[in-house]
Amino acid sequence: MSLTYFMPTRVVWGPGSLDGVGPATHGLGCRNVLVVTDPVIGKQAFFARVLDSLRAAGLETALFDACGIDARLAHIDEQAARCRAERIDGIVCVGGGSVMCTGKGVAIVAANGTTLRDHLGAGNFDRPALPMVMVPTTAGSGSEVSQFTIVKDEERHLKLLAGGPLSFPAVAVLDPAVLATLPRSAAVLPAVDALTHAIEAYLSDLASPLTDALALESARLQAASMRASILDGDETARADNLLASAMSNIACGNARLSHAHALSLPLEGHLDLAHPLGVGTLVPWTMAHNAAAVPAKGRRLAEALGADVAGLTDTQAVEAGVAALFRLYDDIGFARHLTPDHLPPERCAEMARLAVPGLYAPQTPPHIDEDTHIVAPAARPMTVAQATRIYERCLGR
């Protein structure tokens, strides 16, 4: 095996780390930064702490606080033009995945010109993105340590990827204080998203001993702490979940994302399904599908998720892992199944065909039938027919 592992983001973790955002940003050579957030986060006390830290470090700040559920091409291009006009030299993101993806897109376009459409795909730009400092406010997307941004093209009903080695954030600041005011309902979806990243990275065919160590420990840490973090508000558990979220994205940043994300894309683009709801509902079934090809890993993953696998066959161990995942879902209030409103049953086969390119194919194959493989790095290939069946199982059928 040959291995290339690259993760240049500096991770600062623990209570009180918010107050270091200003010095960290100043230390990157930034003097005039765009702060990216959303209307809800912008009203929180911890957001004021971030602004105070930036200003105390002598930085000028501009604000964009109109991020929504998804990162949008129009927002990115508008704010990139603003950065060039106002000589902004750094980006500070305070928010969840859509906020960080927006800021990352702005950083790419501001440094490279034109629009984000011209830089879609992996590594499709030549200049380093503007320096970025990320403050995630959910234990979820892991975008704070990712080179990629995911944006929604509302005209074509697609989720699009851009990024590469030149667009890693410089610093990620993980302070559990940001989770203290997060409602339980708002904590559940990002947490399931983060756990999905760990599971997919571990069962990728691009996995390595390095990514396996991160992904498996991230899954274990999340399964052990998620209930206390979400249900009890335990600060130690919150801190563990924030760190585990970053760990899982460091893992999938190198091992990539697999079938749950590929199958979720058309649901998000064509049916407006929330990303964590899509990947979280899909991953028990894609996990079972892929673990069948790597039974030893399936057993270890089941144990990490809290299953007792002593005396079980490999097949039974994987089933126990899926059951443990469903118990976690039940405890934190995440639905096991989609409803027909989320995914009309008659559209399952259509969605499976639309899922073929996944996140990483440059274009859709010209001919797709039931034996066509979904493009995703995975331990076991998946056909369109198998994907259709997984959608049906997500509906409880």
C-alpha positions in Angstrom: 0.0 0.0 0.0 1.2 3.5 -0.8 -0.3 6.4 1.2 -0.6 10.2 1.0 -2.1 11.9 4.0 -2.6 15.6 4.0 -4.4 17.7 6.7 -2.9 21.1 7.2 -5.6 22.7 9.4 -4.6 23.6 12.9 -7.2 22.4 15.4 -7.7 24.3 18.6 -10.1 22.4 21.0 -11.5 23.1 24.4 -13.4 25.5 26.7 -12.2 29.1 26.2 -10.8 28.6 22.8 -13.2 31.1 21.3 -11.2 34.0 22.8 -8.2 32.9 20.7 -10.0 33.5 17.3 -8.6 37.1 17.0 -5.0 36.3 17.7 -5.1 33.2 15.5 -6.6 35.2 12.6 -4.0 38.0 13.1 -1.3 35.4 13.2 -2.2 34.4 9.6 -1.4 37.9 8.4 -5.0 39.0 8.1 -5.9 42.6 8.8 -9.4 43.0 7.2 -11.7 40.0 7.5 -15.2 39.0 6.3 -17.1 37.3 9.1 -19.7 34.8 7.7 -22.6 33.6 9.8 -26.4 33.2 9.7 -29.2 35.3 11.3 -29.6 33.1 14.3 -26.0 32.6 15.2 -25.4 36.4 14.7 -27.6 37.0 17.7 -25.8 34.7 20.1 -23.6 35.8 23.0 -20.7 33.7 21.8 -20.8 35.4 18.4 -20.2 38.7 20.1 -17.2 37.1 21.9 -15.7 36.2 18.5 -16.2 39.8 17.2 -14.6 41.2 20.4 -11.6 38.9 20.0 -11.1 39.9 16.4 -11.3 43.6 17.1 -9.1 43.3 20.2 -6.5 41.8 17.9 -6.6 44.9 15.7 -8.6 43.4 12.8 -11.2 45.3 10.7 -14.4 43.3 10.3 -17.1 43.1 7.6 -20.1 41.0 8.1 -22.2 38.6 6.0 -25.0 37.1 8.1 -27.6 35.9 5.5 -26.5 32.2 5.1 -29.4 29.7 4.9 -29.8 26.0 5.0 -27.5 25.4 2.0 -24.6 27.3 0.7 -25.7 29.2 -2.4 -23.8 30.1 -5.6 -25.2 33.6 -5.6 -24.1 34.4 -2.1 -20.6 33.1 -2.7 -20.1 35.1 -5.9 -21.5 38.3 -4.4 -19.4 38.1 -1.3 -16.3 37.2 -3.3 -16.7 40.4 -5.4 -17.2 42.3 -2.1 -13.9 40.9 -0.8 -12.0 42.0 -3.8 -13.6 45.5 -3.8 -13.0 46.0 0.0 -9.5 44.4 0.0 -10.6 41.8 2.5 -7.7 39.4 3.2 -9.3 36.6 5.3 -12.5 34.8 6.1 -13.8 33.9 9.6 -16.8 31.6 9.6 -19.0 31.1 12.7 -21.8 28.6 12.1 -22.7 25.2 10.8 -22.0 23.4 7.6 -23.7 25.9 5.2 -22.0 28.8 6.8 -18.6 27.2 6.5 -19.2 26.0 2.9 -20.3 29.6 2.0 -17.2 31.1 3.5 -15.0 28.5 1.8 -16.5 29.2 -1.5 -16.0 32.9 -1.0 -12.3 32.3 -0.1 -11.8 30.3 -3.3 -13.4 32.8 -5.6 -12.0 35.9 -4.0 -8.5 34.6 -4.6 -9.0 33.1 -8.0 -11.6 35.4 -9.7 -14.6 34.8 -11.9 -17.4 32.7 -10.2 -17.5 29.5 -8.3 -19.0 27.7 -11.4 -15.6 28.1 -13.0 -13.9 26.3 -10.1 -16.3 23.3 -9.6 -14.7 19.9 -9.1 -11.6 18.8 -7.3 -8.6 21.1 -7.5 -10.0 23.3 -10.3 -8.1 26.5 -9.3 -4.5 27.6 -9.1 -4.2 30.2 -6.3 -4.6 29.4 -2.5 -7.9 30.4 -1.1 -8.0 33.4 1.3 -6.9 32.3 4.8 -9.9 30.9 6.8 -10.6 30.5 10.5 -13.6 28.2 11.2 -15.7 28.2 14.3 -18.2 25.4 14.0 -21.4 25.9 16.0 -22.6 22.3 15.7 -20.9 19.0 16.2 -21.8 18.0 12.6 -20.5 18.8 9.2 -16.8 18.8 10.0 -16.4 21.4 7.2 -13.9 23.2 9.5 -11.2 20.7 8.6 -12.3 20.0 5.0 -10.9 21.2 1.8 -14.2 21.0 0.0 -17.3 23.1 -0.1 -20.7 21.8 -1.1 -23.1 24.3 -2.7 -26.6 24.0 -4.1 -27.4 24.9 -7.7 -31.1 25.8 -7.3 -31.6 26.1 -11.1 -30.4 22.6 -11.9 -31.4 20.9 -8.6 -27.9 19.7 -8.0 -25.4 19.7 -5.1 -22.0 20.7 -6.4 -18.5 20.2 -5.0 -15.5 22.5 -5.2 -12.2 22.5 -3.4 -8.8 21.0 -3.2 -5.5 21.1 -1.3 -5.4 24.9 -1.7 -8.7 25.5 0.2 -8.1 23.9 3.6 -9.0 26.2 6.4 -6.0 27.4 8.3 -7.5 27.1 11.8 -10.5 25.3 13.3 -11.6 26.5 16.8 -13.7 24.0 18.7 -15.2 25.4 21.8 -18.1 23.5 23.5 -19.5 26.9 24.6 -21.1 27.3 21.2 -23.3 24.2 21.8 -24.7 25.5 25.1 -27.6 27.4 23.4 -28.2 24.9 20.6 -31.8 23.5 20.9 -31.9 19.7 21.1 -33.8 19.5 17.8 -31.0 21.5 16.1 -28.3 19.3 17.6 -29.6 15.9 16.4 -29.2 16.3 12.6 -25.6 17.6 12.6 -24.6 14.9 15.1 -26.0 12.1 12.8 -24.2 13.7 9.9 -20.9 13.6 11.7 -21.4 9.9 12.6 -22.2 9.2 9.0 -18.8 10.7 8.0 -17.0 8.3 10.4 -18.9 5.2 9.2 -18.4 6.1 5.5 -14.7 6.8 5.9 -14.1 3.5 7.7 -15.8 1.5 5.0 -14.3 3.3 2.0 -12.0 1.4 -0.4 -9.6 4.4 0.0 -9.3 3.9 3.7 -5.9 3.5 5.3 -4.6 2.7 8.8 -4.4 6.4 9.4 -8.0 7.1 8.4 -9.3 3.9 10.0 -7.8 5.0 13.4 -9.5 8.4 13.2 -12.8 7.1 11.8 -13.2 4.2 14.3 -12.3 6.3 17.3 -14.6 9.1 16.1 -17.5 6.6 15.8 -16.8 5.2 19.2 -16.5 8.7 20.8 -19.7 9.8 19.2 -21.7 6.7 20.1 -20.5 7.0 23.7 -21.1 10.8 24.1 -24.0 11.7 21.8 -26.8 10.9 24.3 -25.2 12.9 27.1 -24.3 15.8 24.8 -27.8 16.2 23.2 -30.1 15.0 26.0 -28.2 16.2 29.1 -26.2 19.1 27.9 -23.0 17.6 29.4 -20.1 19.9 28.6 -17.5 17.1 28.5 -19.7 15.2 26.1 -20.2 18.3 24.0 -16.5 18.8 23.7 -16.0 15.1 22.8 -18.7 15.4 20.1 -17.1 18.5 18.6 -13.7 16.8 18.4 -15.2 13.6 17.1 -16.9 15.6 14.3 -13.6 17.1 13.2 -11.9 13.7 13.4 -14.5 12.1 11.2 -14.1 14.7 8.5 -10.3 14.5 8.7 -10.8 10.8 8.0 -13.3 11.2 5.2 -11.3 14.1 3.7 -8.7 11.5 2.9 -10.8 8.3 2.5 -13.7 10.2 0.9 -17.4 9.7 1.3 -19.4 6.8 0.1 -22.8 5.4 -0.8 -24.9 7.2 1.8 -23.8 10.6 0.5 -24.1 9.5 -3.2 -27.6 8.3 -2.6 -28.6 11.4 -0.6 -27.5 13.9 -3.3 -30.6 13.5 -5.6 -32.9 13.5 -2.6 -31.4 16.9 -1.5 -31.3 18.4 -5.0 -34.6 17.2 -6.4 -36.7 16.6 -3.3 -35.2 19.3 -1.0 -34.5 16.8 1.7 -32.2 18.1 4.5 -28.7 16.6 4.0 -28.3 15.0 7.5 -31.8 13.5 7.2 -30.8 11.9 3.9 -27.4 10.5 4.9 -28.5 9.5 8.4 -31.5 7.5 7.1 -29.4 5.8 4.4 -26.2 5.0 6.3 -27.5 2.0 8.4 -28.4 0.2 5.1 -25.2 1.3 3.2 -23.2 0.3 6.2 -24.6 -3.2 6.1 -24.1 -3.4 2.4 -20.4 -2.5 2.6 -19.5 -4.2 5.8 -20.5 -7.5 4.1 -17.3 -7.2 2.0 -15.0 -6.4 5.0 -16.4 -8.5 7.9 -13.6 -7.9 10.3 -14.0 -4.1 9.9 -17.8 -4.5 10.2 -17.3 -6.3 13.5 -15.0 -3.6 14.9 -17.4 -0.8 13.7 -20.3 -2.6 15.4 -18.4 -2.7 18.7 -17.5 1.0 18.3 -21.2 1.8 18.0 -21.9 0.0 21.2 -22.9 -3.5 20.1 -22.0 -6.6 22.0 -20.6 -8.9 19.3 -19.2 -11.7 21.5 -20.1 -15.1 20.1 -21.7 -13.6 17.0 -20.9 -14.5 13.4 -19.6 -11.7 11.2 -23.0 -11.3 9.6 -24.7 -11.2 13.0 -22.1 -8.7 14.3 -23.0 -6.3 11.4 -26.7 -6.7 12.1 -26.0 -5.9 15.8 -24.1 -2.8 14.7 -27.1 -1.6 12.7 -29.4 -2.3 15.6 -27.1 -0.3 17.9 -27.2 2.6 15.5 -31.0 2.4 15.4 -31.1 2.4 19.2 -29.0 5.6 19.2 -31.3 7.2 16.7 -34.3 6.3 18.9 -32.7 7.7 22.0 -31.7 11.1 20.5 -34.9 11.4 18.5 -33.8 10.8 14.9 -36.3 9.0 12.7 -35.3 5.6 11.4 -37.3 6.0 8.2 -38.2 8.6 5.6 -41.8 9.3 4.9 -43.5 9.3 1.4 -43.5 13.1 1.7 -39.7 12.9 1.9 -39.3 10.3 -0.9 -42.4 9.3 -2.9 -42.1 5.5 -3.3 -42.6 5.7 -7.1 -39.5 7.8 -7.4 -37.0 5.4 -5.8 -35.8 4.0 -9.1 -35.5 7.5 -10.6 -33.4 8.6 -7.6 -31.1 5.6 -7.9 -30.3 6.5 -11.5 -29.7 10.1 -10.5 -27.3 9.0 -7.8 -24.9 7.2 -10.2 -22.4 10.1 -10.5 -22.1 10.5 -6.7 -19.9 13.2 -5.4 -16.9 12.5 -7.5 -17.8 11.5 -11.1 -17.0 14.4 -13.5 -20.2 13.6 -15.5 -23.2 11.3 -15.6 -22.5 8.1 -17.7 -24.3 8.2 -21.1 -26.1 4.9 -20.4 -27.5 3.8 -17.1 -29.3 0.6 -16.3 -30.0 -1.5 -13.2 -26.5 -3.0 -13.3 -24.7 0.4 -13.5 -22.6 1.0 -10.4 -23.0 4.1 -8.2 -19.7 6.1 -8.3 -18.4 6.1 -4.7 -15.3 4.8 -2.9 -16.7 1.8 -1.1 -15.7 -1.6 0.2 -18.3 -3.2 -2.0 -19.8 -2.0 -5.4 -23.5 -1.0 -5.4 -25.7 -1.2 -8.5 -28.7 1.0 -9.4 -30.9 -2.0 -8.5 -29.4 -2.3 -5.1 -29.6 1.4 -4.5 -33.3 1.3 -5.4 -33.8 -1.4 -2.8 -32.0 0.7 -0.2 -34.3 3.7 -0.8 -37.2 1.3 -0.3 -35.8 0.1 3.0 -35.4 3.7 4.1 -39.2 4.0 3.6 -39.6 1.0 5.9 -40.5 -1.4 3.0 
